[in-house]
Amino acid sequence: MPPAFTPPPTFTTRPTLQGTFGMAASTHWIATATAQSVLERGGNAFDAAAAAGFVLHVVEPHLNGPGGDMPAIFVTADAPGDPVVLMGQGPAPAGATREHYRGLGLDLVPGAGALAAAVPGAVDAWLLLLRDHGTWDLADVLAPAIGYARDGHPVLPATCRTIAAVADLFREHWPTSAALWLPGGRVPRPGELVRNEAYARTLERLVGAGGAGDRESRIEAARAAWREGFVAEEASRFAAVPHRHSDGGTYAGVITPADFAAFTAGYEPAVTAEFRGHTVAKTGPWGQGPALLQMLTLLDGLDDERLDPSTALGAHTVLEVLKLALADRDAYYGDDDDARAALDVLLSPGYAAERRALIGETASAELRPGVVPGREPFRPPLRETDDAQVAGVGEPTVGTGGEQRGDTCHVDVVDRWGNMVSATPSGGWLQSSPTVPGLGFCLGTRLQMTWLEDGAPSSLQPGRRPRTTLTPTLVLRDGHAVTALGSPGGDQQDQWQLLYLLRTIVGGYGPQEAIDAPAFHTRSMPDSFWPRTWDPARAVVEDRLGEDVIAELERRGHRVTRAGDWSLGRLSAVTRDPATGLLGAAANPRGMQGYAAGR
């Protein structure tokens, strides 16, 4: 630990787990236990992660669902230094044109309703990962999720709060959602067993599609049943029925079976950057992941004392770096060749030095994207926030119309052989759009992260992926993966992960110490979620950051919102020491549902 760095607390909410057999960590204890149970029965990290992923659809339905998205990043035991991105982000449907949406009188893609649905990518991504890198049969991997959906699981308090927020919407406009989530016409009580028998039947039909072929062919048959069979047909037919959206309008969705059939999940090389002897690996610029790499590149040129998030100087420096990187995210990131080419500049040492020089002694309240030669930075419309609820634990802030800010689940797994995976499933949460009654889930709303303006790298365009907020992370050292990391939280995901990396890589904290340490983030950027507002110079902090630090941030011009002592972030992580094979795991105590397990 550098002499100038704040030492970690002597108390942590739980230990950093250690062992040599296998480790799992996630945002829900049932998913973690499911993953660990797979490892205990001989499965590898990919079998375990897939089983946990389908369980998350059931036990965190307000944060993810089968109709959503799922990027992951992983290494295999055979190639521990070669991070690979699993791309499970579906594109805009063929009918999702800006002209169509403008013709409906819209200036933003709604935050809830089937008009905001990208092609679902999560299920196909999990099945692809299982086919290529898992060892278990599909029926065995899906058995835990089928059991919890059919027989019930204790519903989370946060799920109940979400259902309560949208209960009137369900009763008045989305009757199929009311039938599933308001049993007997009421909001479930926390801890009550809830069931989703329709989703159990959907998973059983996927298993049954496989017939008597070998393991890989059975998985491929399930993928076909999803993309080209009953799922695509039922979801598209139901979405075409006009229904209430978050702006109060009534519209039909545009997704079709052909859109399902045209998409397949796939693999991509990771984008990487070096920081203090470590390599950090992220998705491409169709996600916000490279923003974390920009943050690290900017900070890498500063002394350690300016990198301590627990001091006023460090917190101020980090907040200013967050704004600079996120401004570039909104100016340049998207699903096209120009965005990929822009990363060569955005991650270069010279560009980082130019941006680093903009860090002043006081807080900036401006949106300041940098200049990429030959490119005009997109400047999104700046709508000031009208929502006082700017804090949260990574759970969504849900409006009565189904719109939300923040979202998501996360799962990390490492096995005794050295396979390691970080996955961030999201979207398709229960308040996204009306439940498809025959399937037991709804479509997602990822297209709300696109713009209807021309000229944006993330403008709505058929066949183009929305610039997602989902951003799993792998960290490598000396050619081996050493950490899989991630968090829910929408625009905050990489912000909270940055604090973890600074405290572990620079400050020498252990994983649980870093997760427990006080967190903060900026809201001084256009929100990725409808209604796309921003709150210039706003810093949201945990009170545990300390009175002196908070007062100094305010003196420097940050508009500070205190979020409570234990309120920000839902990180989890697993680790591996390649020299010894020692494994570790840690999970977030905030919200009282994330857990790690292992031995």
C-alpha positions, 0 to 999 in steps of 0.5 A, spaced: 500 500 500 502 506 498 504 511 504 499 516 502 493 511 500 488 510 506 488 504 509 483 499 508 478 498 514 479 493 520 472 490 519 469 487 513 462 485 512 464 478 510 471 475 509 474 474 502 473 467 501 479 463 499 480 456 496 483 452 491 476 448 488 472 453 485 468 460 487 462 463 485 459 470 486 453 474 484 448 479 486 443 473 489 445 468 493 440 463 490 444 464 483 451 463 487 449 457 490 446 454 484 453 456 480 457 453 486 453 446 486 454 445 479 462 446 480 461 441 486 458 436 481 464 436 476 461 442 472 466 447 469 465 455 470 461 455 464 456 450 466 456 454 473 455 461 470 450 458 465 446 455 470 446 461 475 444 465 469 438 462 468 436 462 475 437 470 475 432 470 470 427 467 475 430 470 482 431 477 480 426 478 475 426 486 476 433 486 474 433 481 468 429 476 464 430 472 458 428 477 453 434 481 455 441 482 453 448 479 456 455 480 455 460 476 458 468 476 458 472 470 459 478 466 459 479 458 458 484 454 462 487 453 455 488 460 454 488 464 460 491 470 457 486 471 451 480 474 454 474 473 449 467 477 449 461 473 449 456 478 445 449 477 447 447 484 445 441 484 440 440 489 435 434 494 433 429 490 429 428 491 421 422 496 423 425 500 428 427 506 424 427 513 426 422 515 421 417 510 424 418 513 431 418 520 429 412 519 425 409 517 432 410 523 435 416 521 439 423 525 440 426 519 445 425 511 444 420 510 450 423 507 457 418 501 457 414 498 452 415 493 446 417 499 441 424 499 445 425 492 444 432 490 441 432 483 439 433 478 445 440 476 446 441 473 453 438 466 452 442 465 445 448 467 448 448 463 454 446 457 450 452 458 445 457 459 451 454 452 454 455 449 447 462 451 446 465 451 453 461 447 457 460 440 459 453 439 461 447 437 458 442 442 457 437 439 461 441 439 467 443 446 466 436 448 466 434 444 471 435 449 477 431 455 473 425 450 471 425 448 479 425 455 482 420 457 476 415 451 477 415 450 485 417 457 487 422 461 490 422 467 496 421 473 492 426 479 494 423 485 498 426 489 492 422 485 487 416 487 491 417 494 491 418 494 483 411 491 482 408 495 487 411 501 483 408 499 477 401 495 480 396 500 477 400 500 470 399 492 470 392 493 473 389 498 468 394 497 461 398 490 462 393 485 464 398 479 462 403 482 467 398 483 473 396 476 472 403 473 473 406 479 478 399 480 482 397 474 484 390 474 487 390 482 485 395 484 490 403 485 491 407 479 493 409 480 500 417 479 501 419 472 502 413 469 499 414 464 494 412 466 487 412 462 481 412 463 474 410 456 471 409 459 464 417 460 464 418 453 467 414 450 461 418 455 456 425 452 458 422 445 458 420 446 451 427 448 449 430 442 453 425 438 449 426 441 442 433 437 442 431 430 441 436 424 441 442 428 438 448 429 442 450 434 447 451 440 442 446 438 437 441 438 443 443 445 445 443 447 437 436 445 437 434 449 443 437 455 440 433 454 433 427 453 438 428 460 441 430 464 434 426 460 429 420 457 433 415 458 438 419 463 442 420 468 436 413 467 434 409 468 440 413 474 442 413 477 436 405 476 435 404 479 442 408 485 441 404 487 435 398 488 439 398 496 441 399 497 449 401 503 453 408 505 453 412 509 458 410 516 455 403 515 456 402 513 448 399 507 446 403 503 440 405 497 437 412 494 437 415 492 431 419 486 432 418 480 428 420 473 427 425 475 422 428 479 427 429 473 432 432 469 426 437 474 423 440 474 430 446 470 433 450 471 439 457 471 438 465 472 440 469 478 439 476 480 441 476 484 448 478 491 448 484 492 453 488 497 456 494 497 461 494 500 468 499 499 473 502 493 471 495 490 469 491 489 463 484 490 463 479 487 458 472 490 456 467 489 450 468 494 444 464 501 444 457 498 442 458 497 450 460 503 455 466 498 457 472 502 454 470 508 458 473 504 464 479 503 460 479 511 458 478 512 466 484 508 467 488 511 462 487 518 464 489 516 472 495 512 470 499 518 469 497 521 476 501 520 482 498 515 487 496 520 492 491 523 487 488 516 486 485 514 493 477 515 492 477 515 500 480 522 500 478 529 498 483 530 493 482 523 490 475 523 490 475 530 486 480 527 481 476 521 480 469 525 479 473 529 474 475 523 470 469 520 470 466 526 467 471 526 461 470 519 460 463 519 459 463 525 455 467 521 450 462 515 451 456 519 449 460 523 443 463 517 440 461 510 442 456 506 438 456 500 433 460 502 427 467 502 424 468 509 426 467 508 433 472 502 433 477 506 430 476 512 435 478 507 440 485 508 437 485 515 439 481 515 445 485 510 449 492 513 446 497 516 451 497 522 447 490 523 448 490 521 455 495 527 456 490 532 453 484 530 457 488 529 463 490 537 463 483 539 463 482 536 471 482 543 475 481 544 482 474 545 482 468 541 479 466 542 472 459 543 470 460 542 462 459 536 458 466 536 455 468 531 449 475 531 446 477 531 439 478 525 435 481 527 428 476 527 422 470 526 427 465 531 429 463 529 437 456 528 437 453 532 443 446 529 445 440 533 448 441 536 455 435 535 459 436 537 466 433 532 471 427 533 474 427 526 478 430 527 485 431 520 486 439 520 484 441 515 489 440 507 489 444 501 491 444 498 483 437 497 484 432 500 479 429 507 480 422 505 477 417 510 475 409 508 475 410 507 467 415 502 468 421 506 466 427 505 470 434 508 471 439 503 473 438 495 472 442 489 472 445 482 475 452 480 475 455 473 476 462 471 476 465 464 476 472 461 477 474 453 477 479 449 479 482 449 472 483 456 471 476 457 467 474 464 469 467 468 466 464 475 468 457 476 466 452 481 466 445 479 464 440 485 464 434 487 460 427 484 460 425 486 467 418 485 469 416 492 468 419 493 461 413 491 457 407 486 458 408 479 459 407 474 454 403 470 457 405 463 453 412 464 455 412 467 462 417 473 460 417 480 457 421 483 451 426 488 454 427 496 453 435 496 451 433 501 445 432 507 449 439 507 449 439 510 442 438 517 440 432 519 434 437 525 432 441 524 426 449 523 426 450 520 433 454 514 433 448 511 437 442 513 433 437 508 432 438 504 426 435 497 424 440 492 425 445 496 429 446 494 437 444 499 442 450 502 446 449 498 452 451 500 459 452 492 461 460 492 462 463 486 465 471 486 466 477 481 466 483 483 469 490 480 467 497 480 470 503 477 467 499 473 461 494 470 466 487 472 468 487 474 475 480 477 477 473 477 474 469 483 476 462 487 475 456 490 478 449 492 476 448 500 476 446 502 469 451 508 468 454 507 474 457 500 473 464 502 470 464 508 475 463 503 481 468 498 478 473 503 477 473 505 485 474 497 486 480 497 481 484 503 484 483 500 491 486 493 489 491 495 484 494 501 487 491 501 494 493 494 496 486 492 498 483 485 498 477 484 494 472 484 500 475 490 503 474 494 496 467 492 495 465 494 502 469 501 502 465 507 501 463 509 494 460 515 490 459 516 482 457 522 478 451 524 474 454 529 470 452 526 464 446 524 459 443 518 462 443 512 458 435 511 460 429 514 458 428 520 459 435 521 458 436 527 463 443 529 466 445 533 473 451 537 471 456 537 477 452 532 481 456 527 485 452 522 489 456 519 495 455 514 501 455 518 507 461 514 510 466 517 505 466 522 511 464 529 513 471 532 511 471 529 505 464 531 503 465 538 505 471 539 501 468 536 495 462 541 496 467 547 497 470 545 490 463 546 487 461 539 486 453 538 488 453 533 493 447 528 494 448 524 500 445 517 499 446 514 506 452 509 509 451 503 505 447 505 498 451 505 492 454 499 488 452 491 488 459 489 486 462 482 486 468 479 484 472 472 483 480 472 483 485 467 481 493 467 483 496 463 477 502 462 481 499 458 486 492 456 484 489 460 490 482 462 488 478 468 492 471 471 492 467 477 494 460 480 494 457 486 496 453 487 502 448 493 500 441 491 499 442 484 503 442 479 497 449 478 494 453 473 496 459 469 494 461 462 495 467 457 494 472 452 497 
